[in-house]
Amino acid sequence: MLFSNFYLQIFCSQAGFIHWLQNHLLPCPFKYLTGIDCPGCGFQRAVVALFQCDLQKSFALYPPTIPLLFFFAYGIADGYFKLDTPKSTIKKTLFMIIGSIVLISYGIKMWKPHPTLPGREGSKIFSQSLPFRGRLKGAHIGLGYNVAVIFNNSL
């Protein structure tokens, strides 16, 4: 019992690994080029939140994280233990279900408006952070993300 609590504390602690991981997240090339989140944006931050044992924050950052991690684990286990049928029906079914979860959460993220940061206008945040500064005007939309860039021809 004592050892299991010790290992849980090590895994969930704010140790050097989590701090290093937070500082070495890979940037999204699609978001860099367009300013719009891709369907996978937020996955890395959600995994870091899971490492910190913050399930609620992980779900808020990227809802399909836990199903995707289970799918990856199943795929690895299937490679070693041959859990699936010869036609891979279980993997195909899981792939369809999880793909639907990803697309539905992405659709909600793109559709649901999110208020701008307090005291700041959303378009200023976008126009300063995008590589195409003069041609784009943005809006702050989604589940806590800058996810949509609205093209404005008047600029």
C-alpha positions as CSV (number, residue, x, y, z in Angstrom):
1,M,0.0,0.0,0.0
2,L,2.8,2.4,0.9
3,F,4.7,1.6,-2.3
4,S,1.6,2.1,-4.5
5,N,1.0,5.5,-3.1
6,F,4.6,6.4,-3.5
7,Y,4.5,5.4,-7.2
8,L,1.3,7.3,-7.7
9,Q,2.8,10.4,-6.2
10,I,5.9,10.1,-8.5
11,F,3.7,9.7,-11.5
12,C,1.3,12.5,-10.7
13,S,3.8,15.0,-9.3
14,Q,4.9,18.2,-10.8
15,A,8.4,16.6,-11.3
16,G,11.0,17.7,-13.8
17,F,9.5,15.5,-16.6
18,I,6.1,17.3,-16.6
19,H,7.8,20.7,-16.5
20,W,10.2,19.7,-19.4
21,L,7.2,18.3,-21.4
22,Q,5.2,21.5,-21.0
23,N,8.2,23.5,-22.4
24,H,8.7,21.1,-25.4
25,L,5.2,20.8,-27.0
26,L,5.2,20.6,-30.8
27,P,3.6,23.5,-32.6
28,C,0.8,22.8,-35.0
29,P,1.8,23.6,-38.5
30,F,-1.8,23.9,-39.7
31,K,-2.6,26.5,-37.0
32,Y,0.7,28.3,-37.7
33,L,-0.1,28.7,-41.4
34,T,-3.9,29.4,-41.1
35,G,-4.6,30.5,-37.6
36,I,-7.3,27.9,-37.3
37,D,-7.1,24.9,-34.9
38,C,-6.9,21.5,-36.6
39,P,-9.0,18.6,-35.2
40,G,-6.0,17.5,-33.1
41,C,-5.1,20.8,-31.5
42,G,-5.1,20.5,-27.8
43,F,-4.2,16.8,-27.6
44,Q,-0.6,17.5,-26.2
45,R,-1.8,19.9,-23.6
46,A,-4.6,17.4,-22.6
47,V,-2.0,14.6,-22.2
48,V,0.1,16.9,-20.0
49,A,-3.0,17.6,-17.9
50,L,-3.5,13.8,-17.6
51,F,0.1,13.4,-16.4
52,Q,-0.8,16.0,-13.7
53,C,-3.9,13.9,-12.8
54,D,-6.2,16.7,-13.8
55,L,-8.9,14.8,-15.6
56,Q,-11.3,17.8,-15.8
57,K,-8.7,20.1,-17.3
58,S,-7.7,17.4,-19.8
59,F,-11.3,16.9,-20.9
60,A,-11.8,20.7,-21.2
61,L,-8.7,21.0,-23.4
62,Y,-9.4,18.1,-25.7
63,P,-12.4,15.8,-25.1
64,P,-11.2,12.9,-27.3
65,T,-7.9,12.4,-25.4
66,I,-8.8,9.5,-23.2
67,P,-10.6,7.5,-26.0
68,L,-7.6,8.1,-28.3
69,L,-5.2,6.9,-25.7
70,F,-7.3,3.8,-25.1
71,F,-7.3,3.2,-28.9
72,F,-3.5,3.6,-29.1
73,A,-3.1,1.2,-26.2
74,Y,-5.5,-1.3,-27.8
75,G,-3.5,-1.1,-31.1
76,I,-0.2,-1.8,-29.3
77,A,-1.8,-4.7,-27.3
78,D,-3.3,-6.1,-30.5
79,G,0.1,-6.0,-32.2
80,Y,1.5,-8.2,-29.4
81,F,-1.4,-10.4,-28.4
82,K,-3.5,-10.6,-31.6
83,L,-6.7,-9.5,-29.9
84,D,-8.7,-8.6,-33.0
85,T,-10.3,-10.8,-35.7
86,P,-8.5,-11.5,-39.0
87,K,-10.6,-8.8,-40.7
88,S,-9.8,-6.2,-37.9
89,T,-13.4,-5.5,-37.2
90,I,-12.8,-4.3,-33.7
91,K,-10.1,-1.8,-34.7
92,K,-12.2,-0.6,-37.6
93,T,-15.2,-0.1,-35.3
94,L,-13.2,1.7,-32.7
95,F,-11.6,3.9,-35.4
96,M,-15.0,4.9,-36.6
97,I,-16.3,5.7,-33.1
98,I,-13.3,7.6,-32.0
99,G,-13.1,9.5,-35.4
100,S,-16.7,10.5,-34.8
101,I,-15.9,11.7,-31.3
102,V,-13.0,13.8,-32.7
103,L,-15.1,15.3,-35.5
104,I,-18.0,16.1,-33.2
105,S,-15.8,17.8,-30.6
106,Y,-14.1,19.7,-33.3
107,G,-17.4,20.8,-34.7
108,I,-18.5,22.0,-31.3
109,K,-15.2,23.8,-30.7
110,M,-15.6,25.6,-34.1
111,W,-19.3,26.4,-33.6
112,K,-19.6,27.5,-30.0
113,P,-18.6,31.1,-29.4
114,H,-16.1,31.8,-26.6
115,P,-15.8,35.3,-25.0
116,T,-12.6,37.2,-25.7
117,L,-10.0,37.7,-23.1
118,P,-10.9,40.3,-20.5
119,G,-10.0,43.8,-21.6
120,R,-8.7,42.7,-25.0
121,E,-10.3,42.6,-28.4
122,G,-10.0,39.2,-30.1
123,S,-8.9,40.5,-33.5
124,K,-5.9,42.3,-32.0
125,I,-4.8,39.0,-30.4
126,F,-5.0,37.2,-33.8
127,S,-3.5,39.9,-35.9
128,Q,-0.4,40.1,-33.7
129,S,0.1,36.4,-33.5
130,L,-0.4,35.3,-37.1
131,P,2.3,35.3,-39.8
132,F,-0.2,37.0,-42.2
133,R,-0.7,40.1,-39.9
134,G,-2.1,42.6,-42.3
135,R,-4.5,40.5,-44.3
136,L,-6.5,38.6,-41.6
137,K,-8.9,39.6,-38.9
138,G,-9.8,37.0,-36.2
139,A,-12.4,36.1,-33.7
140,H,-11.9,34.2,-30.4
141,I,-14.2,31.2,-30.7
142,G,-14.3,27.7,-29.3
143,L,-13.8,25.8,-26.0
144,G,-11.0,28.1,-24.8
145,Y,-9.0,28.3,-28.0
146,N,-8.3,30.8,-30.7
147,V,-9.8,28.6,-33.4
148,A,-11.2,30.7,-36.2
149,V,-9.8,33.3,-38.4
150,I,-12.3,35.4,-40.3
151,F,-11.0,36.8,-43.5
152,N,-11.7,40.5,-43.8
153,N,-11.2,42.1,-47.2
154,S,-11.5,45.6,-45.8
155,L,-8.0,45.5,-44.3
